[in-house]
Amino acid sequence: MTLVQLRHLLALAESGSFSKSAQAMCITQPAFSRSIRALEDELGMPLFDRIGRRSELTPFGRDVVLRARQLVSEAGELRDSGRQMREGQGGAIRVGMGSGPGAMLMTPLLMHMATHHPKVRVVVARGGTELLAQALRARALDALVLDARSLAPGADLEISMLREMRGVFMCRRGHPLACRRNGVDFEAVQRYPIASTPLSDEVARSLIETYGPEAHPAQCVTLQCEEVASLVEVARRTDAVLLAIRAAAPDLVELRMNPPMERSARFGLVTLRRRTEAPGLAIVRALMQELLHD
């Protein structure tokens, strides 16, 4: 039994004519007759009584038509649902975001969806990389946007849309370090609170190689949380020095470190390999292309 056969049944129930129904379905009358006959054979009972040139439903046929209408209607709703999801008019997007990309991407994504795709349900999860990866593997999230360097390699993960963004030390305008023209050494930075999100082992190694063992995040970072936006606000209002990607706080002053800090984050879109993506991820990709750059 197919939806096509059920649609043929409904057409014949409405018109009572094989020839008119076949014409409405855009097939030949013999093909239409074979479709109805095959349906009757499968159900094991006649659906129509042939009375002269008109076909009338049998009592069993009337019951079948009632259920066929419901099945065909639900199939149409499923088709419309798929179209709406493709066009960003329905469905859901569930995205996990690390602290860095979340600071730049979360609010624009929510605003874009509210303005242009109000029927799409959007869920943004925040947290550490390990917890977000677990949620992705459990299919609680459709994708992650985070620093790829902080993610443990996995054969089941696909990383795309990689974007390099510089990590720097920053402070408020008027900060005692902001006016140093000959550069700032790490010893001077250490005299002030240092704020940062949790940093990957790779970033920690880079800091130690550049500034010595005292630059290990476990030793030097005194203000730590997952939300960059909160740390940015602290740096704006106090003498704290923020260690973060430059684009997270364009109004802060970038310190000219001596030696220079040559480290960047590699933000990427992480999905499960060999899984069909949620249609709405195309919107996330477009916003990453637009916003995640220095």
C-alpha positions in Angstrom: 0.0 0.0 0.0 1.4 3.4 -1.0 0.4 7.0 -0.5 -0.2 7.2 -4.3 -2.7 4.4 -4.1 -4.5 6.2 -1.2 -4.6 9.4 -3.2 -6.1 7.4 -6.1 -8.7 6.0 -3.7 -9.7 9.5 -2.5 -9.9 10.8 -6.0 -12.2 8.0 -7.1 -14.3 8.3 -3.9 -14.9 12.0 -4.7 -15.6 11.7 -8.5 -17.1 8.2 -8.8 -15.5 8.0 -12.2 -12.4 6.1 -13.2 -11.8 8.3 -16.3 -12.2 11.6 -14.5 -10.1 10.4 -11.5 -7.3 9.2 -13.8 -7.3 12.5 -15.7 -7.1 14.4 -12.4 -4.2 12.2 -11.3 -2.5 12.8 -14.6 -2.2 9.0 -15.4 -3.9 6.7 -17.9 -7.2 5.1 -17.0 -5.7 1.5 -17.2 -2.9 2.5 -14.9 -5.4 4.1 -12.5 -7.6 1.0 -12.6 -4.6 -1.3 -11.8 -3.8 0.9 -8.8 -7.3 0.6 -7.3 -7.4 -3.1 -8.0 -4.0 -3.7 -6.4 -5.2 -1.8 -3.3 -8.4 -3.9 -3.1 -6.3 -7.1 -3.5 -4.0 -6.1 -0.7 -6.9 -5.2 1.7 -8.7 -8.4 0.7 -12.1 -6.7 0.2 -13.7 -4.6 -2.5 -13.7 -0.8 -2.0 -16.1 0.1 -4.8 -19.3 -1.2 -6.3 -19.4 -0.6 -10.0 -22.9 0.6 -10.8 -23.2 1.4 -14.5 -20.6 4.1 -15.3 -20.4 5.2 -11.6 -18.4 3.6 -8.8 -19.7 3.9 -5.3 -17.9 3.1 -2.1 -18.7 -0.2 -0.3 -19.3 0.0 3.5 -15.7 -1.2 3.9 -14.6 1.4 1.4 -16.2 4.2 3.4 -14.1 3.1 6.5 -10.9 2.9 4.4 -11.5 6.4 2.9 -11.9 8.0 6.4 -8.5 6.6 7.5 -6.9 7.3 4.1 -7.8 11.0 4.4 -6.1 11.1 7.8 -2.9 9.3 6.5 -2.7 11.5 3.4 -3.2 14.6 5.5 -0.5 13.7 7.9 1.9 12.8 5.1 1.3 16.3 3.7 2.0 17.8 7.1 5.3 15.9 7.2 6.2 17.1 3.8 5.4 20.7 4.8 7.4 20.3 8.0 10.5 19.2 6.0 10.0 22.2 3.6 9.7 24.6 6.5 12.8 23.3 8.1 14.8 23.6 4.9 13.6 27.2 4.5 14.2 28.1 8.2 10.5 28.4 9.0 10.3 25.6 11.5 12.1 22.9 13.4 14.9 23.5 15.9 18.6 24.3 16.2 20.5 23.1 19.3 24.0 24.6 19.5 26.6 24.3 22.1 29.1 27.3 22.3 32.4 27.7 24.0 33.1 30.9 25.9 35.0 32.7 23.1 32.6 32.1 20.2 29.6 32.4 22.5 30.7 36.0 23.4 30.5 37.0 19.7 28.0 34.6 18.2 25.2 33.9 20.8 23.4 37.2 20.9 23.6 37.8 17.1 22.3 34.3 16.5 19.3 34.8 18.8 18.6 38.2 17.3 18.8 36.8 13.8 16.5 33.9 14.5 13.9 36.1 16.4 13.9 38.5 13.4 14.1 36.3 10.4 13.1 32.8 11.6 10.6 33.3 14.5 9.1 29.8 14.1 12.4 28.0 14.6 13.1 26.8 18.2 16.7 27.8 19.2 18.6 26.2 22.1 22.1 27.5 23.0 24.0 25.5 25.6 27.1 26.9 27.3 29.8 25.1 29.2 33.1 23.4 29.1 34.3 21.7 26.0 34.2 18.2 27.5 30.6 18.5 28.6 29.5 20.0 25.3 31.1 17.2 23.4 29.3 14.7 25.6 26.0 16.4 24.8 26.8 16.3 21.1 27.5 12.6 21.2 24.3 12.0 23.1 22.4 13.8 20.3 21.2 16.4 22.8 22.9 19.1 20.6 23.2 19.3 16.8 26.6 21.1 16.7 29.2 22.9 18.7 31.1 26.1 18.1 34.3 26.2 20.1 38.1 26.3 20.0 39.1 23.2 18.1 42.4 23.1 20.0 40.5 22.5 23.3 38.6 19.5 21.8 40.1 16.0 22.2 40.4 14.3 18.8 37.6 11.9 18.0 37.0 9.7 14.9 33.3 10.4 15.2 33.7 14.2 15.1 33.7 16.5 12.0 35.2 20.0 12.3 34.6 22.6 9.7 34.5 26.4 9.3 37.8 26.9 11.1 38.5 30.5 11.9 41.8 31.8 13.4 41.4 34.6 15.9 44.3 36.2 17.9 44.6 35.9 21.6 45.9 39.0 23.4 46.2 40.7 26.8 43.8 43.7 27.1 43.0 46.3 29.7 40.7 49.4 30.1 41.6 52.8 28.6 43.5 54.7 31.3 45.0 51.6 32.8 48.6 52.1 34.0 49.8 49.6 31.5 47.8 51.1 28.6 50.2 54.0 28.1 53.5 52.0 27.9 54.9 52.6 24.4 57.9 50.4 24.7 56.0 47.2 25.4 54.8 45.4 28.5 56.6 42.4 30.0 54.7 39.6 31.8 56.1 40.6 35.2 54.3 43.9 34.9 51.1 42.2 33.9 51.3 39.9 37.0 51.0 43.0 39.2 47.3 43.1 38.3 44.5 40.5 38.4 44.5 38.4 35.3 41.1 37.3 34.0 40.5 34.5 31.6 38.2 31.7 30.6 39.5 28.1 31.2 42.5 27.6 28.8 43.5 24.5 26.9 46.7 22.7 27.7 48.1 23.8 24.3 47.5 27.5 25.2 49.1 26.9 28.6 52.2 25.4 27.0 52.5 28.4 24.6 52.3 30.9 27.5 55.0 29.0 29.5 57.2 28.9 26.4 56.8 32.6 25.8 56.8 34.0 29.4 58.2 31.3 31.6 56.7 28.9 34.2 55.0 31.7 36.1 52.7 32.2 33.1 51.0 28.9 33.6 47.3 29.7 33.8 46.9 27.7 37.1 49.5 30.2 38.6 48.7 33.5 37.0 45.0 33.6 36.3 43.2 35.0 39.3 39.7 35.6 37.8 38.3 32.6 35.8 34.9 31.8 34.5 33.2 30.4 31.4 31.6 33.7 30.3 33.9 36.1 28.5 31.2 38.8 28.6 31.5 38.9 32.4 35.3 39.1 32.3 35.2 41.8 29.8 32.9 43.9 32.0 35.4 43.3 34.9 38.3 44.5 32.8 36.3 47.6 31.8 35.6 48.6 35.4 38.8 47.6 37.2 42.5 47.3 36.7 42.2 43.6 35.8 44.0 42.5 32.6 41.9 40.3 30.3 43.5 37.4 28.4 41.1 36.6 25.5 40.6 36.8 21.8 41.0 40.3 20.5 37.5 40.5 18.9 35.8 39.7 22.2 36.4 43.2 23.5 37.3 45.7 20.8 36.8 48.7 23.1 39.7 47.5 25.4 43.3 48.4 24.8 45.5 45.6 23.5 48.8 45.5 25.4 52.0 45.4 23.3 53.6 42.4 25.0 57.4 42.0 25.1 58.0 39.4 23.8 54.8 39.3 21.6 52.1 36.8 22.4 51.8 34.8 19.2 48.8 32.6 19.9 45.4 32.3 18.3 42.2 30.4 18.8 40.9 28.1 16.1 37.1 28.3 16.3 35.3 25.7 14.4 31.8 24.1 13.9 31.8 20.6 15.3 29.3 18.0 14.2 29.0 14.2 14.3 30.5 12.5 11.3 28.2 10.6 9.0 25.1 12.2 10.5 22.5 14.3 8.7 22.8 17.9 9.8 19.9 19.9 11.1 18.9 22.3 8.3 19.2 25.3 10.5 23.0 24.9 10.8 23.4 26.7 7.5 22.3 29.8 9.3 25.0 29.2 12.0 27.6 28.8 9.3 26.6 32.0 7.7 26.9 33.9 11.0 30.3 32.3 11.7 31.5 33.5 8.3 30.3 37.0 9.0 31.3 37.4 12.7 34.2 35.2 13.6 37.2 37.2 12.4 39.6 39.7 13.9 
